[in-house]
């Protein structure tokens, strides 16, 4: 098991809220984390997997069953498959509150945020706390004795990261992509032909880190732009894509208004790009975009209380990642694969325009290179910057 930083936050939320929703893509480690926390829960726990017929039968009279669990923590896995449970949970939570059990009642695990959040917000307003578990981060991998390049190539899914070799990791990612195409995605939306959906996902992979152009995708696939938008939203809600919105300052400068799209996990990204080993990755045309995808995910995880954006203007001012706190830009990051790269003039102009004082250049060189300052910009390996931001 790879220790996850989010474990402490999950415990804190359970100690403060009657119900907590732990969201994230399938196989990212939600169940492992939940059971690890539950094993040390002082009042005991019950675990139900809503993909198992035997556990579903227990909930045929869900109200009676859940009330009978008493003060124990009840873990409901894949809860998005039974949204009709949400009104029942509300009644159980309120009854337990009257009995003096105010916190730590339910832990809801979901691999699809759209269904869970919609029904939960309707029924569990003021009773539910949300947290998201992403892939293994750079510092978490390092703490487990893994090199950053291994995380970069294999991605952050624990099964892939802990595989015997790169070939086994690649096969696992291929199987996960197929599982999503055949099972998970059709469950939530009118079905596109599987090959059309794979082509869409692959097109996003080849343009990962670029501005979204849904019209071009639609023209290439022979479907309407609204259909493309619907499936991109679905892939985003499943935790497979990240839509990074542009930051709009109150300036007269013309800024880019289209979002960027990323394949969040680089293991899945390389599967879609048919990159089979680290050597071929280094020579692939998408190597820079792949490195940027890994960095963006790790950096966002390292600052959970902030909101991520990017910034780009018509004259070439650009910041790859702008982190805002309290609605104000507080940190600007430029991402370069080469350790010998210098911050671009557009990065300096962008930071000056937004009044950003904390400036970083993330590079993909050796992790042994010490961070250093260059004209007000901290230049360091991704692992060092993630550790600093934690």
C-alpha positions as CSV (number, residue, x, y, z in Angstrom):
1,X,0.0,0.0,0.0
2,X,1.3,3.5,-0.9
3,X,0.6,6.0,1.9
4,X,-1.6,8.8,0.7
5,X,-1.5,12.4,1.9
6,X,-5.3,12.7,1.7
7,X,-5.8,10.1,4.5
8,X,-5.3,12.7,7.2
9,X,-7.8,15.0,5.5
10,X,-10.4,12.2,5.2
11,X,-10.1,11.4,8.9
12,X,-10.6,15.1,9.8
13,X,-13.7,15.3,7.6
14,X,-15.2,12.2,9.2
15,X,-14.6,13.7,12.6
16,X,-16.4,16.9,11.6
17,X,-19.2,15.8,9.3
18,X,-21.9,13.1,9.5
19,X,-21.2,12.0,5.9
20,X,-18.2,12.3,3.6
21,X,-18.0,11.5,-0.1
22,X,-14.7,10.3,-1.3
23,X,-14.7,10.6,-5.1
24,X,-12.2,9.6,-7.8
25,X,-11.8,7.4,-10.8
26,X,-12.1,3.6,-10.6
27,X,-9.0,1.7,-9.3
28,X,-7.4,4.9,-7.9
29,X,-7.4,3.5,-4.3
30,X,-10.6,4.8,-2.7
31,X,-11.6,1.5,-1.2
32,X,-8.1,0.8,0.1
33,X,-8.0,4.2,1.8
34,X,-11.5,3.9,3.2
35,X,-10.9,0.4,4.7
36,X,-7.6,1.6,6.1
37,X,-9.3,4.5,7.9
38,X,-12.2,2.3,9.0
39,X,-10.0,-0.4,10.6
40,X,-8.9,2.3,13.1
41,X,-12.4,3.8,13.6
42,X,-13.3,3.6,17.3
43,X,-16.9,2.6,16.8
44,X,-16.4,0.0,14.2
45,X,-17.6,-0.1,10.6
46,X,-19.8,-1.8,8.0
47,X,-18.8,-2.1,4.4
48,X,-21.2,-2.5,1.4
49,X,-20.1,-2.8,-2.2
50,X,-23.0,-1.8,-4.4
51,X,-21.6,-3.7,-7.3
52,X,-22.1,-7.0,-5.4
53,X,-25.5,-8.7,-5.6
54,X,-25.3,-9.9,-2.0
55,X,-24.7,-6.4,-0.7
56,X,-27.4,-5.0,-2.9
57,X,-29.9,-7.5,-1.4
58,X,-29.1,-6.2,2.0
59,X,-30.4,-2.8,1.0
60,X,-33.8,-4.1,-0.3
61,X,-35.1,-2.5,2.9
62,X,-32.3,0.1,3.1
63,X,-33.9,2.3,5.7
64,X,-34.2,-0.6,8.3
65,X,-30.7,-2.0,7.5
66,X,-28.9,1.4,7.8
67,X,-30.7,2.4,11.0
68,X,-29.7,-1.0,12.5
69,X,-26.0,-0.2,12.0
70,X,-26.1,2.0,15.1
71,X,-23.1,4.1,15.8
72,X,-20.8,2.3,13.3
73,X,-19.3,4.0,10.3
74,X,-21.1,2.7,7.2
75,X,-19.0,2.6,4.0
76,X,-21.0,2.5,0.7
77,X,-18.8,1.7,-2.2
78,X,-19.8,2.7,-5.8
79,X,-22.7,4.7,-4.3
80,X,-23.5,6.5,-7.5
81,X,-25.1,3.2,-8.7
82,X,-27.9,3.7,-6.2
83,X,-28.8,7.4,-6.0
84,X,-32.2,6.5,-4.5
85,X,-30.3,6.0,-1.2
86,X,-29.7,9.7,-0.7
87,X,-33.1,10.6,0.8
88,X,-32.8,7.6,3.1
89,X,-29.4,8.6,4.2
90,X,-30.7,12.0,5.1
91,X,-33.3,10.5,7.4
92,X,-30.8,8.2,9.1
93,X,-28.3,11.0,9.6
94,X,-30.9,13.3,11.2
95,X,-32.1,10.4,13.5
96,X,-28.6,9.6,14.6
97,X,-27.9,13.3,15.3
98,X,-30.9,13.3,17.7
99,X,-29.3,10.3,19.4
100,X,-26.1,12.3,19.9
101,X,-24.1,10.8,17.0
102,X,-23.3,13.9,15.0
103,X,-20.2,12.9,12.9
104,X,-18.6,9.9,11.2
105,X,-21.8,8.2,10.2
106,X,-21.3,7.4,6.4
107,X,-18.4,7.3,4.0
108,X,-19.6,7.3,0.4
109,X,-17.3,6.1,-2.3
110,X,-18.0,7.1,-5.9
111,X,-16.1,6.9,-9.2
112,X,-18.5,9.3,-10.9
113,X,-18.9,12.7,-9.4
114,X,-21.9,13.8,-11.6
115,X,-24.6,11.5,-10.3
116,X,-23.3,11.4,-6.7
117,X,-23.0,15.1,-6.3
118,X,-26.3,16.0,-8.0
119,X,-28.4,13.7,-5.8
120,X,-26.3,14.3,-2.7
121,X,-26.6,18.1,-3.0
122,X,-30.4,17.7,-3.2
123,X,-30.8,15.4,-0.2
124,X,-27.7,15.9,2.0
125,X,-27.2,19.6,1.9
126,X,-25.3,20.7,5.0
127,X,-24.6,17.0,5.9
128,X,-22.1,16.0,3.3
129,X,-18.4,16.9,2.9
130,X,-16.6,16.2,-0.4
131,X,-13.0,15.2,-1.1
132,X,-11.4,13.9,-4.2
133,X,-8.7,11.3,-4.5
134,X,-6.5,11.6,-7.5
135,X,-3.6,9.4,-8.7
136,X,-0.5,8.9,-6.7
137,X,1.4,12.2,-6.5
138,X,5.1,12.8,-7.0
139,X,5.9,13.1,-3.3
140,X,3.8,10.1,-2.4
141,X,5.7,8.0,-4.9
142,X,9.0,9.3,-3.7
143,X,8.1,8.4,-0.1
144,X,7.4,4.9,-1.3
145,X,10.9,4.7,-2.9
146,X,9.8,5.3,-6.5
147,X,11.6,7.5,-9.0
148,X,9.6,10.3,-10.7
149,X,10.2,8.9,-14.1
150,X,8.4,5.7,-13.1
151,X,5.4,7.7,-12.0
152,X,5.5,9.7,-15.2
153,X,5.5,6.8,-17.5
154,X,3.2,4.4,-15.6
155,X,0.8,7.1,-14.2
156,X,-0.7,7.4,-10.7
157,X,-3.0,4.4,-10.5
158,X,-1.5,2.1,-7.8
159,X,-2.0,-1.1,-9.7
160,X,0.0,0.3,-12.6
161,X,2.6,1.9,-10.5
162,X,3.2,-1.2,-8.5
163,X,3.3,-3.6,-11.5
164,X,6.3,-5.9,-11.9
165,X,7.5,-4.1,-15.0
166,X,6.6,-1.5,-17.6
167,X,5.0,-4.1,-19.9
168,X,2.6,-5.3,-17.1
169,X,1.8,-1.7,-16.2
170,X,1.0,-0.8,-19.9
171,X,-1.2,-3.9,-20.2
172,X,-3.1,-2.9,-17.0
173,X,-3.7,0.6,-18.4
174,X,-4.9,-0.8,-21.7
175,X,-7.4,-3.0,-19.9
176,X,-8.7,-0.1,-17.8
177,X,-9.2,2.0,-21.0
178,X,-11.2,-0.9,-22.5
179,X,-13.2,-1.3,-19.3
180,X,-14.2,2.4,-19.4
181,X,-15.1,2.2,-23.1
182,X,-17.2,-0.9,-22.7
183,X,-18.8,-0.6,-19.3
184,X,-18.5,2.7,-17.4
185,X,-19.0,5.4,-20.0
186,X,-22.1,3.7,-21.7
187,X,-23.7,3.5,-18.2
188,X,-23.9,7.2,-17.9
189,X,-24.7,8.5,-21.4
190,X,-26.4,7.5,-24.7
191,X,-23.9,5.2,-26.3
192,X,-21.6,6.3,-29.1
193,X,-20.0,3.5,-31.0
194,X,-17.1,2.2,-29.0
195,X,-14.5,3.0,-31.7
196,X,-15.9,6.5,-32.1
197,X,-15.5,7.1,-28.4
198,X,-12.0,5.7,-28.4
199,X,-11.1,8.0,-31.3
200,X,-12.4,11.0,-29.3
201,X,-10.4,10.0,-26.2
202,X,-7.3,9.4,-28.4
203,X,-7.7,12.8,-30.1
204,X,-7.9,14.4,-26.7
205,X,-4.7,12.5,-25.7
206,X,-2.8,13.8,-28.7
207,X,-3.9,17.4,-27.9
208,X,-3.5,17.0,-24.1
209,X,-2.5,20.4,-22.7
210,X,-3.7,22.3,-25.7
211,X,-6.7,24.6,-26.1
212,X,-10.0,22.7,-26.5
213,X,-11.4,22.8,-30.0
214,X,-14.7,20.8,-29.9
215,X,-15.7,21.8,-33.4
216,X,-12.5,20.2,-34.9
217,X,-13.2,17.0,-32.9
218,X,-16.8,17.0,-34.1
219,X,-15.8,17.5,-37.8
220,X,-13.2,14.7,-37.6
221,X,-15.6,12.3,-36.0
222,X,-18.7,13.2,-37.9
223,X,-20.8,14.1,-34.9
224,X,-22.3,17.3,-33.6
225,X,-20.3,19.7,-31.3
226,X,-22.9,19.3,-28.5
227,X,-22.3,15.6,-28.6
228,X,-18.6,16.2,-28.2
229,X,-19.2,18.6,-25.3
230,X,-21.4,16.0,-23.6
231,X,-18.9,13.2,-23.7
232,X,-16.0,15.5,-22.7
233,X,-18.0,16.6,-19.7
234,X,-18.7,12.9,-18.9
235,X,-15.0,12.0,-19.1
236,X,-14.2,15.0,-16.9
237,X,-16.9,13.9,-14.3
238,X,-15.4,10.4,-14.3
239,X,-12.0,11.8,-13.3
240,X,-10.3,10.9,-16.6
241,X,-9.9,14.4,-18.1
242,X,-9.2,17.8,-16.5
243,X,-10.7,21.0,-17.9
244,X,-8.4,23.8,-16.9
245,X,-10.1,27.1,-17.3
246,X,-8.4,30.4,-18.3
247,X,-8.0,33.1,-15.7
248,X,-9.8,36.3,-16.6
249,X,-8.2,39.3,-14.9
250,X,-9.9,42.7,-14.9
251,X,-7.7,44.0,-17.7
252,X,-8.1,45.5,-21.1
253,X,-5.6,42.9,-22.4
254,X,-7.1,40.3,-24.8
255,X,-6.9,36.9,-23.1
256,X,-7.6,33.4,-24.3
257,X,-11.1,32.2,-23.3
258,X,-11.0,28.6,-24.4
259,X,-10.1,26.0,-21.7
260,X,-7.3,23.5,-21.9
261,X,-8.0,19.8,-21.7
262,X,-5.6,17.3,-20.1
263,X,-5.7,13.5,-19.8
264,X,-5.2,13.4,-16.1
265,X,-3.3,10.1,-15.7
266,X,-0.2,9.8,-17.8
267,X,-0.4,6.0,-17.7
268,X,-3.8,6.2,-19.5
269,X,-2.4,9.0,-21.7
270,X,0.5,6.8,-22.9
271,X,-1.9,3.8,-23.4
272,X,-4.0,6.0,-25.7
273,X,-0.8,7.2,-27.5
274,X,0.5,3.6,-27.8
275,X,3.7,4.5,-26.0
276,X,5.1,1.2,-24.7
277,X,8.3,2.2,-22.8
278,X,10.2,5.1,-21.3
279,X,12.6,5.2,-24.2
280,X,9.9,5.6,-26.8
281,X,8.3,8.2,-24.6
282,X,11.4,10.4,-24.7
283,X,11.3,10.5,-28.5
284,X,7.5,10.9,-28.8
285,X,6.1,14.2,-30.2
286,X,3.8,14.5,-27.1
287,X,6.6,14.0,-24.6
288,X,6.4,17.7,-23.4
289,X,2.7,17.6,-23.1
290,X,2.9,14.4,-21.2
291,X,5.3,15.8,-18.7
292,X,3.1,18.9,-18.3
293,X,0.1,16.7,-17.6
294,X,1.9,14.9,-14.8
295,X,3.1,18.2,-13.3
296,X,-0.3,19.9,-13.5
297,X,-1.9,17.0,-11.6
298,X,0.8,16.8,-8.9
299,X,0.9,20.6,-8.4
300,X,-2.9,20.8,-8.1
301,X,-2.9,18.0,-5.5
302,X,-0.2,19.8,-3.6
303,X,-2.4,22.9,-3.1
304,X,-5.9,21.5,-2.3
305,X,-7.2,24.8,-0.9
306,X,-6.6,26.8,-4.1
307,X,-8.1,26.9,-7.5
308,X,-6.1,26.2,-10.7
309,X,-6.2,28.2,-14.0
310,X,-3.9,29.0,-16.8
311,X,-3.3,32.5,-18.3
312,X,-2.6,33.4,-22.0
313,X,-2.9,36.6,-23.9
314,X,-2.9,37.5,-27.6
315,X,0.6,39.1,-27.3
316,X,2.1,35.9,-26.0
317,X,2.1,36.3,-22.2
318,X,1.5,32.9,-20.8
319,X,1.5,31.1,-17.4
320,X,1.0,27.3,-17.5
321,X,-0.6,27.1,-14.1
322,X,-2.0,30.0,-12.0
323,X,-3.1,29.0,-8.5
324,X,-5.6,31.4,-6.9
325,X,-6.4,31.7,-3.2
326,X,-9.4,33.8,-2.1
327,X,-10.1,34.8,-5.7
328,X,-6.6,36.3,-6.2
329,X,-3.7,34.8,-8.2
330,X,-1.1,33.9,-5.6
331,X,1.3,31.6,-7.5
332,X,2.5,31.2,-11.1
333,X,4.2,28.1,-12.6
334,X,5.9,27.5,-15.9
335,X,6.6,23.9,-16.9
336,X,9.6,22.9,-19.0
337,X,10.9,19.4,-19.7
338,X,14.5,20.4,-20.0
339,X,16.4,21.4,-16.9
340,X,18.4,24.0,-18.8
341,X,15.4,26.0,-19.9
342,X,15.0,29.5,-18.7
343,X,11.6,31.2,-17.9
344,X,10.1,32.8,-21.0
345,X,9.6,36.5,-21.3
346,X,5.9,35.9,-21.6
347,X,5.9,34.2,-18.2
348,X,7.5,37.3,-16.6
349,X,5.1,39.6,-18.3
350,X,2.1,37.5,-17.3
351,X,3.2,37.4,-13.6
352,X,3.8,41.1,-13.6
353,X,0.4,41.7,-15.1
354,X,-1.4,39.6,-12.5
355,X,0.8,40.8,-9.6
356,X,2.1,37.3,-8.8
357,X,5.2,37.3,-6.6
358,X,5.6,33.5,-6.0
359,X,7.0,32.3,-9.3
360,X,8.3,28.8,-10.1
361,X,9.8,27.0,-13.1
362,X,9.3,23.2,-12.9
363,X,11.8,21.1,-14.9
364,X,12.1,17.5,-15.7
365,X,15.8,17.1,-15.2
366,X,17.5,15.1,-12.5
367,X,15.8,15.1,-9.1
368,X,19.2,15.6,-7.5
369,X,19.5,19.1,-9.0
370,X,19.2,21.6,-6.2
371,X,16.6,24.4,-6.5
372,X,18.0,27.8,-7.4
373,X,16.8,31.4,-8.1
374,X,16.8,33.0,-11.5
375,X,15.6,36.6,-11.7
376,X,12.9,36.1,-9.0
377,X,11.9,32.6,-10.2
378,X,12.5,29.5,-8.2
379,X,13.8,26.8,-10.6
380,X,13.5,23.2,-9.3
381,X,12.5,19.6,-10.1
382,X,8.8,18.8,-9.8
383,X,9.4,16.7,-6.7
384,X,11.1,19.6,-4.9
385,X,8.3,22.1,-5.8
386,X,5.5,19.7,-4.8
387,X,7.3,19.1,-1.4
388,X,7.6,22.9,-0.9
389,X,3.9,23.5,-1.7
390,X,2.7,20.8,0.7
